[in-house]
Structures are given as structure tokens and as C-alpha cells.
């Protein structure tokens, strides 16, 4: 009995153009596939391979034609490689977060207030080693220099007197080892 006759002629021609031969068409007919909608019921490439014994490349071509989109096997690996997009959070320009714990401070917050969560000064007021003004944040609002930690303020002043540039001082202080800082303190004490 010739089971390929149960498939419509147009469907046979389309499937042959996708790489099927008469044996494959017979396997499709024996699996109960008689129209394009049957491929949608099958759903994915692996199921088509399991019920018909087709090779993966041909099954992919057929499912892409029949379903009209990439099959699950092709879509899932791409999704695994993509990094999930993080939501975009727009925050008010006047919002202040604690530099120690990152907690959002209340609207009535004033510079120098203590954080409600961790108890440290939420936005410490630091002195600028370059222009001697003070203020909150990471950068001086007068000259734009990055603040150095309070413990390293005198070292930064000494480096300024030695002729280092504004940005080089900050970089040098950050890169100093504890031993180098101790040596610098010895030089500062000697020059007093």
C-alpha cells in the first residue's frame, strides 16, 4: 500500500524541496502527518525527529517552514547566551544614598546627617587638598579635584608642595602601600 498518496501533492512537493525523499514522505504519512497544521501540533524539531527518523538539518528546515519561527531548540540556546536586561531605574537628582551602606536618605536630609540605617555619616564632608574648600561627595565643587580620604589629607598636601599635579596626587595616594605611606609620614614629620 502506497502511503505517500495520503499526502496532498502540493505538500509532497514542498517537503521534497526541503530535502525529503519518498522514504521520508512515507515515514511522515505513517506518523499521521497529512497537512501543514500537523507540524504545528508536533511543535519542535526533536519531536519530528523522534516520530519520523529524519536527520536534524532536514527536520529543522521543515519545522521552520511549517511553524514559521525558529523551533525551541534554536531559540533556547540564544536566550541562554543573552544576559538578562536589568530594569532602568530613574532616580531624583536630589536623592542622597549613604556612601557606606547605600541606603536612600529621607527628603529632609542635610549634608553631614547620620544614616538612619548604619549610623555613619551618610555623605561625609571632606576637605579638598588642592583648593582647601570642603564639601560632600567624591569631588570638590570648587576645583573639581577628587577628594582623598581624611587619613591621607596631609600626605596629599605634602605631595602638592612637592609639585605633583592635582589628578596625579589622587592616583598616587590610592596606589600607595601602607609602607610607602609610613615613609611619607616620616618625611612630613621631618619637614615640620
C-alpha positions as CSV (number, residue, x, y, z in Angstrom):
1,X,0.0,0.0,0.0
2,X,1.4,3.4,-1.0
3,X,1.1,5.7,2.0
4,X,2.6,8.7,0.2
5,X,-0.7,9.1,-1.7
6,X,-2.4,10.2,1.5
7,X,-0.3,13.4,1.5
8,X,-1.6,16.2,-0.8
9,X,0.5,16.7,-3.9
10,X,1.4,20.3,-3.0
11,X,2.6,19.2,0.4
12,X,4.7,16.5,-1.1
13,X,6.4,18.9,-3.5
14,X,7.1,21.4,-0.7
15,X,8.5,18.7,1.5
16,X,10.7,17.4,-1.3
17,X,12.0,20.9,-1.9
18,X,13.1,20.9,1.8
19,X,15.2,17.7,1.2
20,X,12.8,14.8,1.8
21,X,12.7,11.7,-0.4
22,X,9.9,9.2,-1.0
23,X,11.0,7.1,2.1
24,X,10.8,10.2,4.3
25,X,7.3,11.1,2.9
26,X,6.2,7.5,3.7
27,X,7.5,8.0,7.3
28,X,5.6,11.2,7.6
29,X,2.4,9.6,6.3
30,X,2.8,6.6,8.7
31,X,3.3,9.1,11.6
32,X,-0.2,10.6,10.7
33,X,1.0,13.8,9.1
34,X,-1.4,14.8,6.4
35,X,-1.4,18.6,6.4
36,X,0.7,21.6,7.4
37,X,-1.2,22.1,10.6
38,X,0.0,18.7,11.8
39,X,3.5,20.1,12.1
40,X,2.3,22.8,14.5
41,X,0.9,20.0,16.6
42,X,4.3,18.4,16.6
43,X,5.8,21.6,17.9
44,X,9.5,21.2,17.8
45,X,12.3,19.7,15.7
46,X,13.2,16.9,18.2
47,X,9.7,15.6,18.3
48,X,9.6,15.4,14.5
49,X,12.9,13.6,14.5
50,X,11.6,11.1,17.1
51,X,8.4,10.2,15.2
52,X,9.8,10.1,11.7
53,X,13.6,9.4,12.0
54,X,14.6,12.4,9.8
55,X,18.0,13.9,10.2
56,X,18.3,17.1,12.2
57,X,19.1,19.5,9.4
58,X,16.1,18.4,7.3
59,X,13.8,18.4,10.3
60,X,14.9,22.0,11.1
61,X,14.1,23.1,7.6
62,X,10.7,21.5,7.7
63,X,9.7,22.9,11.1
64,X,11.0,26.4,10.1
65,X,8.7,26.3,7.1
66,X,5.7,24.7,8.8
67,X,5.7,26.7,12.1
68,X,7.2,29.9,10.6
69,X,9.5,30.7,13.5
70,X,12.7,29.2,14.9
71,X,12.0,26.0,16.8
72,X,12.5,25.7,20.5
73,X,15.9,24.1,20.1
74,X,17.2,27.1,18.2
75,X,15.6,29.8,20.3
76,X,16.6,28.5,23.8
77,X,20.4,28.4,23.3
78,X,20.3,32.0,22.1
79,X,18.4,33.0,25.2
80,X,20.9,31.3,27.5
81,X,23.8,33.3,25.9
82,X,22.0,36.6,26.3
83,X,22.4,38.5,29.5
84,X,19.1,39.4,31.1
85,X,18.4,43.1,30.8
86,X,18.3,45.0,34.1
87,X,15.4,47.3,34.6
88,X,16.2,51.0,34.2
89,X,15.7,52.9,37.4
90,X,15.4,56.7,37.2
91,X,16.1,58.4,40.5
92,X,15.6,62.0,41.5
93,X,18.7,64.3,41.2
94,X,18.3,65.5,44.8
95,X,18.2,61.9,46.2
96,X,21.2,61.0,48.5
97,X,22.4,57.5,49.3
98,X,24.7,56.6,52.1
99,X,28.2,56.1,50.9
100,X,28.7,53.2,53.4
101,X,25.6,51.1,53.1
102,X,23.8,52.6,50.0
103,X,20.5,53.3,51.9
104,X,18.4,56.1,50.4
105,X,18.2,59.0,52.8
106,X,14.9,60.9,53.7
107,X,13.9,64.0,51.8
108,X,14.7,66.3,54.8
109,X,18.3,65.0,54.8
110,X,21.0,67.7,55.3
111,X,24.7,67.3,54.5
112,X,26.5,65.8,57.4
113,X,23.5,64.0,58.9
114,X,23.9,60.4,60.1
115,X,22.5,57.5,58.1
116,X,19.3,56.0,59.6
117,X,20.4,52.5,58.6
118,X,24.1,52.2,59.6
119,X,24.7,55.3,61.8
120,X,27.7,56.6,59.9
121,X,27.8,60.0,58.3
122,X,25.8,59.3,55.1
123,X,27.6,61.8,53.0
124,X,30.9,62.8,54.7
125,X,32.1,66.3,54.3
126,X,35.7,66.2,53.1
127,X,38.5,68.8,52.6
128,X,40.0,69.4,49.2
129,X,43.8,69.0,49.2
130,X,44.0,71.3,46.2
131,X,41.9,74.4,46.9
132,X,41.2,73.8,50.6
133,X,37.4,74.1,50.3
134,X,35.2,71.5,51.8
135,X,32.0,69.7,50.8
136,X,30.2,66.4,50.4
137,X,30.6,63.8,47.6
138,X,33.6,62.4,45.8
139,X,34.7,65.6,44.0
140,X,35.4,69.2,45.1
141,X,32.7,71.5,43.9
142,X,35.1,74.4,43.6
143,X,38.1,73.0,41.6
144,X,36.8,69.5,40.5
145,X,39.6,67.6,42.2
146,X,38.7,64.1,43.6
147,X,38.8,64.1,47.4
148,X,41.3,61.9,49.2
149,X,40.4,60.1,52.4
150,X,40.7,62.2,55.5
151,X,43.5,60.0,56.8
152,X,45.6,60.8,53.7
153,X,44.8,64.5,53.6
154,X,48.3,65.6,54.9
155,X,50.1,63.2,52.5
156,X,48.1,64.8,49.6
157,X,49.1,68.3,50.9
158,X,52.8,67.2,51.1
159,X,52.6,65.9,47.5
160,X,51.1,69.2,46.4
161,X,54.0,71.1,48.0
162,X,56.4,68.7,46.2
163,X,54.9,69.8,42.8
164,X,52.6,67.0,41.9
165,X,49.6,67.7,39.7
166,X,46.0,67.7,41.0
167,X,45.0,64.4,39.5
168,X,48.3,62.7,40.0
169,X,48.1,63.2,43.7
170,X,44.8,61.3,44.0
171,X,46.2,58.5,41.9
172,X,49.4,58.3,43.9
173,X,47.6,58.2,47.3
174,X,45.3,55.4,46.1
175,X,48.2,53.3,44.8
176,X,50.5,53.8,47.9
177,X,51.1,50.7,50.1
178,X,51.0,51.1,53.9
179,X,54.8,51.0,54.0
180,X,55.0,53.8,51.4
181,X,52.5,55.9,53.4
182,X,54.6,55.3,56.6
183,X,57.7,56.5,54.7
184,X,55.8,59.6,53.5
185,X,54.7,60.4,57.1
186,X,58.3,60.2,58.2
187,X,59.2,62.8,55.6
188,X,56.2,65.0,56.7
189,X,57.4,64.9,60.3
190,X,60.9,65.6,59.4
191,X,59.9,68.8,57.4
192,X,57.7,70.2,60.3
